[in-house]
Amino acid sequence: MFKTLGTPNERCWPGVTNLRYFRALSFPKHPPALRALFATTGGVTLSADGIDLLSRLLAYDPAARISAADALRHPWLAAT
């Protein structure tokens, strides 16, 4: 996941550097956007709602991550 999202840092996950086992690893500073990963070249595409849900599910900061209840009410799941 780090290869996709980049290394967690204080900007996207406040307090991450204070976690007991955190150690900064060397991952891409500018990972590819999720939209680029789901381009039509791979045969799998996601709508804007799908990209939104996926990015909210993959948020590093647990406080910023979408809850299971909210994810189940997300428009992308209503559309599928």
C-alpha positions as CSV (number, residue, x, y, z in Angstrom):
1,M,0.0,0.0,0.0
2,F,2.8,2.4,0.8
3,K,4.0,2.0,-2.8
4,T,0.6,3.2,-4.0
5,L,-0.1,5.9,-1.5
6,G,3.4,7.1,-0.5
7,T,5.0,7.2,2.8
8,P,2.8,8.2,5.7
9,N,3.8,11.6,7.2
10,E,2.6,14.2,9.6
11,R,0.6,16.0,6.9
12,C,-1.6,13.0,6.0
13,W,-1.5,11.3,9.5
14,P,-0.9,13.6,12.4
15,G,1.1,11.8,15.1
16,V,2.4,9.0,12.9
17,T,6.0,9.7,13.7
18,N,5.2,9.3,17.4
19,L,4.0,5.8,17.0
20,R,6.1,3.2,18.7
21,Y,7.2,1.2,15.6
22,F,7.1,4.0,13.0
23,R,10.2,4.4,11.0
24,A,10.4,6.5,7.9
25,L,10.9,4.3,4.8
26,S,11.9,5.4,1.4
27,F,8.8,5.3,-0.8
28,P,7.9,7.5,-3.7
29,K,7.2,11.1,-2.5
30,H,4.6,11.5,-5.2
31,P,2.8,8.3,-5.7
32,P,0.5,7.8,-8.7
33,A,-3.0,9.1,-8.3
34,L,-5.6,6.4,-7.7
35,R,-7.4,7.6,-10.9
36,A,-4.2,6.9,-12.9
37,L,-4.0,3.4,-11.3
38,F,-7.6,2.6,-12.5
39,A,-7.2,3.9,-16.0
40,T,-8.7,1.9,-18.8
41,T,-5.3,0.4,-19.7
42,G,-5.7,-2.2,-16.9
43,G,-9.2,-3.2,-17.9
44,V,-10.6,-2.1,-14.5
45,T,-12.1,1.4,-14.3
46,L,-13.7,3.3,-11.4
47,S,-16.1,6.2,-11.6
48,A,-15.4,9.4,-9.7
49,D,-17.5,8.0,-6.8
50,G,-15.5,4.8,-6.8
51,I,-12.2,6.7,-6.6
52,D,-13.7,8.8,-3.8
53,L,-14.7,5.7,-1.8
54,L,-11.4,4.0,-2.4
55,S,-9.3,7.0,-1.3
56,R,-11.4,7.4,1.8
57,L,-11.0,3.7,2.7
58,L,-7.2,4.0,2.2
59,A,-6.7,7.1,4.3
60,Y,-3.6,6.7,6.5
61,D,-5.1,8.6,9.5
62,P,-7.6,6.4,11.2
63,A,-9.5,9.5,12.3
64,A,-9.8,10.6,8.7
65,R,-10.8,7.2,7.3
66,I,-14.4,6.6,6.4
67,S,-16.3,4.4,8.8
68,A,-17.9,1.1,7.7
69,A,-21.4,2.5,8.2
70,D,-20.6,5.6,6.1
71,A,-18.9,3.4,3.5
72,L,-22.0,1.3,3.1
73,R,-24.1,4.5,2.5
74,H,-21.6,5.8,-0.1
75,P,-23.1,6.7,-3.5
76,W,-20.7,4.3,-5.3
77,L,-22.3,1.3,-3.5
78,A,-25.8,2.5,-4.2
79,A,-24.9,2.7,-7.9
80,T,-23.6,-0.9,-8.1
